[in-house]
Amino acid sequence: MATKVLIATDKPFASVAVKGIRDIVEAQGYELVLLEKYTSPAELIAAVADVDAVIIRSDLATKEVIDAAKKLKVIVRAGAGYDNIDLQACTGKGVVAMNTPGQNANAVAELAFGLMVYAARDFYSGKSGTELKGKKLGIHALGNIGLNVARIARGFDMEIYAYAPTKSAEYIRAAGAIPVESVEKLYEMCDYVSIHIPATAQTKKSINYDVLKRMPKGGVVVNTARKEVMDEAGLLKMMAERPDFKYLSDIAPDNAADFEPFKGRYFFTPKKMGAQTEEANVNAGLAAARQIVAFLEHGDDTFKVNK
């Protein structure tokens, strides 16, 4: 019986990406199965029953999904974040979970700058705006996306600072940024802050009022990471107290209606779209397919994210 690889995507890959994945999978003699635009978890649970590998995007690979996949050996999140996979369930069943770091990085970085320009030009309202040139940009985390943000910022001639506690000062300087020793200092110094931290037990709600209130007049925060890292109550308090402050994100908050009083100072995209480009679609999808083949054929678990 042929090895089965399932693409399970509520938000489907671009057709060119699906074709590329199919070419990789079928060249190895595997069978490709598609589940696109499904409307309930039950459909996903049914689809995983007899597959050996799964590729997902933002789809939820819950314990129920993992438990239902009796033959599953590897699941790959086509993208950097993997908090939509129950890693403990994977580990418990001996399933390798992977991500595809770096494949969406430029797409997210370009969106972050699109949001910055939008804020600087006062949401294209017709009012006089400001320029990014010469402004201080703080990059909160300097992984693949942060590095791309720094690269683009150099083209805008911005002053670049970064808080990246897991990176050396040499690494940060090599990216063209000045190391900052604390989160508080980063927000205190910078006109713009671009957030790129993952959602972990340590980072959830870590961007709170005490951090945000340190921003200089006219401060702008752009969040293309995860909504969980933002303390929504603290953000609303900041918006209420600081009419000069702006917040833009590609993740709608839990209570979007609460932001209505601050119209003209916030913006949320209709859905998370940092990686929503044809190029990122293709890059991440093909990387996921190659990683599955490398793992199943050679045991290569370079991008494993569970223990």
C-alpha positions in Angstrom: 0.0 0.0 0.0 1.4 3.4 -1.0 2.4 5.9 1.6 -0.3 8.6 1.9 0.4 12.3 2.4 -2.6 14.5 3.3 -2.8 18.2 2.6 -5.4 19.5 5.1 -6.0 23.2 4.5 -9.0 25.2 5.6 -7.3 28.1 3.6 -6.0 26.2 0.6 -2.5 26.6 -0.9 -2.3 28.3 -4.2 -2.8 25.8 -7.0 0.8 26.1 -8.2 1.9 25.1 -4.7 -0.4 22.1 -4.7 1.0 21.0 -8.0 4.6 21.4 -6.7 3.8 19.3 -3.6 2.1 16.7 -5.7 5.2 16.5 -8.0 7.5 15.9 -5.0 5.2 13.4 -3.3 4.3 11.4 -6.4 7.9 11.3 -7.6 8.6 9.3 -4.4 5.8 6.9 -5.2 3.5 8.3 -2.5 -0.2 9.1 -2.8 -1.4 12.7 -2.3 -4.8 13.3 -0.7 -6.4 16.7 -0.5 -8.8 18.1 2.1 -9.5 21.8 1.3 -12.0 24.4 2.6 -13.4 21.9 5.1 -15.9 23.3 7.5 -15.7 21.1 10.7 -13.1 19.4 12.8 -14.9 16.1 12.1 -13.9 16.3 8.4 -10.2 16.6 9.4 -10.5 13.8 11.9 -12.0 11.5 9.3 -9.4 12.5 6.7 -6.3 11.6 8.8 -7.5 8.1 9.6 -5.2 6.2 7.2 -2.5 8.7 6.2 1.2 8.5 7.0 2.0 12.3 6.8 0.0 15.5 7.0 0.7 19.0 5.8 -1.3 21.8 7.4 -1.2 25.6 7.5 -3.1 27.3 10.3 -5.3 24.3 10.8 -5.7 22.9 14.3 -4.0 19.6 14.8 -5.6 18.8 18.1 -5.2 15.7 20.3 -8.4 14.4 18.8 -6.9 14.7 15.3 -3.5 13.1 16.3 -5.3 10.3 18.1 -7.4 9.6 15.0 -4.4 9.3 12.7 -3.6 5.7 13.4 -0.7 5.5 10.8 0.7 9.0 11.2 4.4 9.4 11.4 5.0 13.1 10.6 3.0 16.3 10.5 4.4 19.5 9.1 3.1 23.0 9.6 3.8 24.9 6.4 5.0 28.1 8.2 7.0 29.2 11.2 4.6 29.1 14.1 3.4 25.7 15.3 1.2 26.5 18.3 -1.7 25.0 16.3 -0.2 21.5 16.8 -0.7 19.6 20.0 3.0 18.7 20.5 2.4 16.7 23.6 -0.1 14.5 21.7 2.4 14.0 18.9 5.2 13.0 21.3 2.9 10.6 23.1 2.1 8.8 19.8 5.6 8.9 18.5 4.7 11.4 15.7 7.3 13.9 14.6 6.0 17.5 14.3 7.9 20.0 12.1 7.6 23.6 10.9 9.2 25.2 7.8 11.1 28.2 9.3 12.1 31.0 7.1 9.8 30.2 4.1 7.2 32.9 5.0 9.7 35.3 6.4 9.9 37.9 3.6 6.1 37.9 3.2 5.5 38.7 6.8 8.2 41.4 6.8 6.8 43.1 3.8 3.3 43.1 5.4 4.8 44.7 8.6 6.3 47.5 6.5 3.0 47.9 4.6 1.3 48.5 8.0 4.0 50.9 9.1 3.7 53.0 6.0 -0.1 52.9 6.4 0.3 54.2 10.0 2.9 56.8 9.0 0.5 58.2 6.3 -2.3 58.4 8.8 -4.3 55.5 7.2 -4.4 57.3 3.9 -7.0 59.6 5.3 -5.8 62.6 3.3 -4.3 64.2 6.3 -0.6 65.1 6.5 1.5 62.1 7.6 5.1 61.4 8.5 8.0 59.5 6.9 9.8 56.4 8.1 13.2 57.7 7.2 15.2 58.6 10.3 12.7 57.1 12.7 13.8 54.6 15.3 12.5 51.0 14.6 12.5 48.4 17.4 12.4 44.8 16.3 11.1 42.6 19.0 12.8 39.2 18.3 15.3 38.7 15.5 14.6 35.4 13.9 14.0 34.9 10.2 11.2 37.4 10.0 13.1 39.9 12.1 16.1 39.7 9.9 14.0 40.5 6.9 12.4 43.4 8.7 15.9 44.8 9.4 16.9 44.3 5.8 13.9 46.3 4.6 14.4 49.0 7.3 17.9 49.7 6.0 16.4 50.6 2.7 14.1 53.1 4.5 17.1 54.6 6.2 15.6 54.0 9.7 17.6 53.6 12.9 17.3 50.0 13.8 17.3 48.5 17.3 16.5 44.9 18.4 15.7 43.0 21.5 16.7 39.4 21.0 17.8 37.7 24.2 18.6 34.4 22.5 20.9 36.1 20.0 24.4 37.4 20.6 25.3 41.1 20.2 27.5 40.2 17.2 24.5 38.5 15.5 22.3 41.6 16.1 24.9 44.0 14.8 25.5 41.8 11.7 21.8 42.4 10.9 22.4 46.1 11.0 20.7 46.6 14.3 21.8 48.0 17.7 21.3 45.5 20.6 18.9 46.6 23.4 19.1 45.0 26.8 15.4 44.8 27.7 11.9 44.8 26.3 11.2 48.0 28.3 14.1 49.8 26.8 13.2 48.8 23.3 9.7 50.3 23.6 11.0 53.3 25.4 13.5 54.2 22.7 11.6 53.5 19.5 9.0 55.3 17.4 7.9 52.0 15.8 8.1 48.5 17.2 7.5 45.4 15.1 6.7 42.3 17.1 8.0 38.9 16.0 7.9 36.8 19.2 6.2 33.3 19.3 3.3 32.6 21.6 4.8 30.7 24.6 4.0 30.5 28.3 6.6 33.2 28.8 5.4 35.6 26.1 1.6 35.4 26.2 0.2 38.8 27.3 3.8 40.0 27.9 3.2 43.1 25.8 1.2 44.8 28.5 0.3 48.3 29.5 3.5 48.8 31.5 5.5 48.0 28.4 3.3 50.0 25.9 3.1 53.2 28.1 6.9 53.6 27.7 6.6 54.5 24.0 7.4 58.0 22.9 4.7 60.4 21.6 3.4 59.2 18.2 4.4 55.6 18.9 3.3 52.8 16.6 3.2 49.1 17.4 2.8 46.6 14.6 2.0 43.0 15.5 2.3 40.3 12.8 3.2 37.6 15.4 0.4 36.2 17.5 -2.5 37.9 19.2 -1.8 36.0 22.4 1.4 38.0 23.0 -0.6 41.2 23.4 -2.4 41.9 26.7 -5.6 43.2 25.2 -6.8 44.9 28.4 -3.5 46.8 28.6 -3.6 47.7 25.0 -7.1 49.2 25.4 -6.0 51.1 28.4 -3.1 52.5 26.4 -5.4 53.5 23.5 -7.7 55.3 25.9 -4.9 57.2 27.6 -2.7 58.0 24.7 -4.5 59.5 21.7 -1.1 59.7 19.9 -0.6 55.9 19.9 -1.4 53.6 17.0 -1.7 49.8 16.9 -1.9 47.7 13.7 -2.0 44.0 13.4 -2.9 41.1 11.0 -4.6 39.4 13.9 -8.0 40.7 15.0 -8.3 40.9 18.8 -10.8 38.9 20.8 -13.1 41.9 21.2 -12.7 44.0 18.1 -15.8 46.1 19.0 -13.9 47.4 22.1 -11.6 49.3 19.7 -14.4 51.3 18.0 -13.9 54.4 20.1 -10.3 54.6 18.8 -11.2 54.6 15.1 -8.4 56.1 13.0 -5.7 54.8 15.4 -5.9 51.1 14.9 -6.2 48.6 12.0 -6.7 44.8 11.8 -6.7 42.8 8.7 -9.8 40.6 8.1 -7.8 37.5 8.7 -4.2 36.5 9.5 -2.4 37.2 6.3 1.3 37.6 7.0 2.1 34.5 4.9 -0.7 35.1 2.4 1.4 35.5 -0.8 1.8 33.2 -3.7 5.5 33.0 -3.2 5.2 32.1 0.5 2.5 29.6 -0.3 4.8 27.9 -2.7 8.0 28.1 -0.6 6.4 26.7 2.6 4.3 24.1 0.8 7.3 22.7 -1.2 9.5 22.8 1.9 6.9 20.8 3.8 6.8 18.2 1.1 10.5 17.9 0.9 10.8 17.5 4.7 8.3 14.7 4.7 10.2 12.8 2.0 13.5 13.4 3.8 12.1 12.1 7.1 10.2 9.1 5.7 13.1 8.0 3.5 16.2 9.0 5.5 14.9 9.8 9.1 15.9 13.5 8.7 14.2 15.4 11.5 16.1 18.6 11.2 13.0 20.8 11.7 11.4 18.7 14.5 9.7 20.9 17.1 8.5 18.3 19.6 10.6 16.4 22.0 
